[in-house]
Amino acid sequence: MISSEIDLIHMISNAGLMVQLVLLLLLVFSITSWAIIFMKFLYFKKAIKESNLFFDYFWQSHDLSAAFVKTKKMHNSPMAKIFRIGFLELQKISKSRSQITQKQDEAGKTENSPLNTKFVGIDNVKRALNRAINTEKAKMVQHVPFLATTGNTAPFIGLFGTVWGIMNSFHSIGMKGSANLAVVAPGISEALVATAVGLVVAIPGVISFNHFMNKIQMIESELYSFADDFLNILERDILRTKVSK
């Protein structure tokens, strides 16, 4: 094991300048990819955990104001964030509607239907929720495409280093006028290291990209379902108010 590691280091140190630059570039890709993987893993772990807690609390509390207060402690939950934005929009609409009703009462006008105004408010809340979901999706997707870029380009970068190394090896053979295995093997083996490193860098990038995109699609679907449930609650409240009147 130790001898193989020493041989690998020896091959890299004795490789040509272009091959070493290719390996350095692949190292940068690898470090960046693993940093993104680690960061996104922690993000999704916290996001899913807090969203599940908020979802359970939301349906158990039956109080939108209490759920809003709960969201202030959940900074990593996309679900809590979209609810907070929707609830704030609802508060703005309620405040604006109260001011309009007060002015109409002072002027003695009652021709506008409060029910129609409430349904218009529901559309505003829906748009606010959709904007919030798009914002959270953009945050979740951030930096993830780099993993796909790494998975798609790293093997070709490594292959370029290999081809360049082999070209240099054959050039050396031509200069020395000897083509025996002892002369050819070291240069070719050094060049093939670039392809191997390219694959080692690319495989985790592809696997992690697919994993995170599945997570994003799952969370996005849950956010849209929660937004629909939230809007249904508001609409039922409006219809209940209509029936009671």
Secondary structure, DSSP 8 states (H G I E B T S, - for coil): -HHHHHHHHHHHHTS-HHHHHHHHHHHHHHHHHHHHHHHHHHHHHHHHHHHHHHHHHHHHH--HHHHHHHHTT-SS-HHHHHHHHHHHHHHHHHHHHHHHHHHHHHHT---S-HHHHHHHHHHHHHHHHHHHHHHHHHHHHTTHHHHHHHHHHHHHHHHHHHHHHHHHHHHHHHHHT---HHHHHHHHHHHHHHHHHHHHHHHHHHHHHHHHHHHHHHHHHHHHHHHHHHHHHHHHHHHHHHHH-
